[in-house]
Amino acid sequence: MIDITIKTAREAGALALRYFKTQPKVSYKLDQTPVTRADIEAERLIRKIITSHFPDHGIIGEELENTNPKAKHQWVIDPIDGTKSFIRGISFWSTLIALLENGKPIIGISFSPTTDELFIAQKGKGTYLNDKRIHVSKISNLKHAYLTHSSVDAFEKKSMLTGFMNLYKSTNSHRGFGDSFGYHLLIQGKVDIMVEAKDKLYDIAAPSILVEEAGGKFSDLNGKFSLTSDCAVATNGLLHDQILKILNS
């Protein structure tokens, strides 16, 4: 299954990259989030490959209808994670594919076509970047930590802006790198904290196992591992309890 996942991510990412270079026309969904022809076609390609090899498995995607919702194995796909960056010609986007077994991730892949970086994690086997094992940082002092995050207004809508700003002020460095790019930095030890107050299953299914297999910790804002809580706190593990305490202050 890991070989098929890699093949699928690379092919879908290559398709999306061709559109990235030509800047496709943008339309907007009912929730006003952007979508392009690249999103749709890349997801269709992923579904086609997965279905041809695993016809009994379920598929959960961002752009198209879910299939086989009661299957033991569910593929969770985000063909272009970071569409807002994609449509502006910014390279902070990737193709995400995860495989869930009874609701828990056992494979996670994030492929960045613009940099040819392939991040792979399997349950119990570690996280790799282009065949080299990678790990989260060992920073244990919050005053030395680097924070990255997604949209700040999502914290405000959850009445957690005060907690977020307290965390922001408690860390040494902070940038809003958001989306899969923020997780890429975390699992390489380049940043120590990634927080999001608004996300979907397909945004975090792959990052969650990439983080944990790199030695970090992934949870919702209450400290539970969850792919359905509409939020995410990912850290190097050493800082996790401190981060949750500050965010919920």
BELFENKA-V74038 format. One record per residue. N is the residue number from 1. RES is the residue in three letters. SS is DSSP state (a for helix, b for strand, c for the rest). PHI is phi in whole degrees, -180 to 180 (* if undefined). D_FIRST is the distance of its C-alpha to the first C-alpha in whole Angstrom. Layout:
BEGIN
n,res,ss,phi,d_first
N,RES,SS,PHI,D_FIRST
N,RES,SS,PHI,D_FIRST
END
This chain:
BEGIN
n,res,ss,phi,d_first
1,MET,c,*,0
2,ILE,a,-67,4
3,ASP,a,-64,5
4,ILE,a,-66,5
5,THR,a,-63,6
6,ILE,a,-63,9
7,LYS,a,-57,10
8,THR,a,-66,10
9,ALA,a,-62,12
10,ARG,a,-66,14
11,GLU,a,-68,15
12,ALA,a,-68,16
13,GLY,a,-64,18
14,ALA,a,-65,20
15,LEU,a,-63,21
16,ALA,a,-63,22
17,LEU,a,-63,24
18,ARG,a,-62,26
19,TYR,a,-69,27
20,PHE,a,-56,28
21,LYS,a,-73,30
22,THR,a,-111,32
23,GLN,c,55,33
24,PRO,c,-69,32
25,LYS,c,-65,34
26,VAL,b,-107,33
27,SER,b,-124,34
28,TYR,b,-129,34
29,LYS,c,-78,32
30,LEU,c,-61,35
31,ASP,c,-87,34
32,GLN,c,71,35
33,THR,c,-83,32
34,PRO,b,-78,31
35,VAL,b,-147,29
36,THR,b,-126,28
37,ARG,a,-60,27
38,ALA,a,-63,25
39,ASP,a,-58,23
40,ILE,a,-65,23
41,GLU,a,-69,22
42,ALA,a,-66,19
43,GLU,a,-66,18
44,ARG,a,-60,19
45,LEU,a,-64,17
46,ILE,a,-60,14
47,ARG,a,-62,14
48,LYS,a,-62,15
49,ILE,a,-67,12
50,ILE,a,-62,9
51,THR,a,-63,12
52,SER,a,-67,12
53,HIS,a,-98,9
54,PHE,c,-134,9
55,PRO,c,-64,13
56,ASP,c,-90,14
57,HIS,c,-81,12
58,GLY,b,-90,14
59,ILE,b,-134,14
60,ILE,b,-118,17
61,GLY,b,-129,18
62,GLU,c,-77,21
63,GLU,c,-102,23
64,LEU,c,-122,22
65,GLU,c,-68,22
66,ASN,c,-73,20
67,THR,b,-129,18
68,ASN,c,45,18
69,PRO,c,-64,19
70,LYS,c,-98,19
71,ALA,c,-67,16
72,LYS,c,-62,14
73,HIS,b,-105,11
74,GLN,b,-127,12
75,TRP,b,-91,11
76,VAL,b,-114,14
77,ILE,b,-129,15
78,ASP,b,-129,18
79,PRO,b,-60,18
80,ILE,b,-137,21
81,ASP,b,-87,22
82,GLY,c,108,25
83,THR,a,-60,27
84,LYS,a,-62,30
85,SER,a,-71,30
86,PHE,a,-54,28
87,ILE,a,-75,31
88,ARG,c,-100,34
89,GLY,c,76,32
90,ILE,c,-99,31
91,SER,c,-80,28
92,PHE,c,-84,27
93,TRP,c,-147,24
94,SER,b,-157,20
95,THR,b,-101,17
96,LEU,b,-109,15
97,ILE,b,-139,12
98,ALA,b,-131,11
99,LEU,b,-117,9
100,LEU,b,-101,12
101,GLU,b,-120,12
102,ASN,c,53,16
103,GLY,c,87,17
104,LYS,b,-112,15
105,PRO,b,-70,13
106,ILE,b,-118,10
107,ILE,b,-141,9
108,GLY,b,-143,11
109,ILE,b,-134,12
110,SER,b,-129,15
111,PHE,b,-113,16
112,SER,b,-103,20
113,PRO,c,-64,21
114,THR,c,-69,25
115,THR,c,-115,24
116,ASP,c,55,21
117,GLU,b,-104,20
118,LEU,b,-116,16
119,PHE,b,-98,16
120,ILE,b,-131,12
121,ALA,b,-137,12
122,GLN,b,-124,10
123,LYS,c,-56,13
124,GLY,c,80,15
125,LYS,c,-122,14
126,GLY,b,88,16
127,THR,b,-116,16
128,TYR,b,-129,16
129,LEU,b,-117,18
130,ASN,c,47,18
131,ASP,c,77,17
132,LYS,b,-109,20
133,ARG,b,-67,20
134,ILE,b,-126,21
135,HIS,c,-141,23
136,VAL,c,-73,26
137,SER,c,-76,29
138,LYS,c,-116,32
139,ILE,c,-68,34
140,SER,c,-116,36
141,ASN,c,-101,39
142,LEU,a,-60,39
143,LYS,a,-67,42
144,HIS,a,-106,40
145,ALA,c,-85,36
146,TYR,b,-111,35
147,LEU,b,-105,34
148,THR,b,-126,32
149,HIS,b,-157,32
150,SER,c,-95,31
151,SER,c,-60,34
152,VAL,a,-72,37
153,ASP,a,-65,38
154,ALA,a,-66,35
155,PHE,a,-68,37
156,GLU,a,-63,40
157,LYS,a,-66,39
158,LYS,c,-93,38
159,SER,c,59,41
160,MET,c,-122,40
161,LEU,a,-65,41
162,THR,a,-62,44
163,GLY,a,-62,41
164,PHE,a,-63,39
165,MET,a,-67,42
166,ASN,a,-63,43
167,LEU,a,-66,39
168,TYR,a,-55,40
169,LYS,a,-74,43
170,SER,a,-85,42
171,THR,c,-100,40
172,ASN,c,-78,41
173,SER,b,-138,39
174,HIS,b,-158,37
175,ARG,b,-145,35
176,GLY,c,-90,34
177,PHE,c,-81,31
178,GLY,c,40,29
179,ASP,a,52,25
180,SER,a,-64,22
181,PHE,a,-60,25
182,GLY,a,-61,26
183,TYR,a,-69,23
184,HIS,a,-59,22
185,LEU,a,-66,26
186,LEU,a,-63,26
187,ILE,a,-74,23
188,GLN,c,-96,24
189,GLY,c,79,28
190,LYS,c,-85,30
191,VAL,c,-130,30
192,ASP,c,-116,30
193,ILE,b,-143,30
194,MET,b,-134,28
195,VAL,b,-128,30
196,GLU,b,-140,29
197,ALA,c,-106,32
198,LYS,c,-152,30
199,ASP,c,-158,26
200,LYS,c,-122,24
201,LEU,a,-52,20
202,TYR,a,-71,19
203,ASP,a,-77,21
204,ILE,a,-122,20
205,ALA,a,-59,16
206,ALA,a,-70,15
207,PRO,a,-57,18
208,SER,a,-61,18
209,ILE,a,-78,16
210,LEU,a,-60,16
211,VAL,a,-67,20
212,GLU,a,-69,20
213,GLU,a,-75,18
214,ALA,c,-87,20
215,GLY,c,99,23
216,GLY,c,-94,24
217,LYS,b,-132,25
218,PHE,b,-128,24
219,SER,b,-156,26
220,ASP,c,-88,28
221,LEU,c,-71,32
222,ASN,c,-99,32
223,GLY,c,91,30
224,LYS,c,-97,28
225,PHE,c,-70,24
226,SER,c,-154,23
227,LEU,c,-106,21
228,THR,c,-127,24
229,SER,c,-92,27
230,ASP,c,67,28
231,CYS,c,-163,28
232,ALA,b,-154,27
233,VAL,b,-125,28
234,ALA,b,-124,26
235,THR,b,-142,28
236,ASN,c,-77,28
237,GLY,c,92,29
238,LEU,c,-66,32
239,LEU,c,-101,33
240,HIS,a,-60,32
241,ASP,a,-64,34
242,GLN,a,-62,37
243,ILE,a,-63,35
244,LEU,a,-62,35
245,LYS,a,-62,39
246,ILE,a,-70,40
247,LEU,a,-60,38
248,ASN,c,-94,39
249,SER,c,-73,43
END
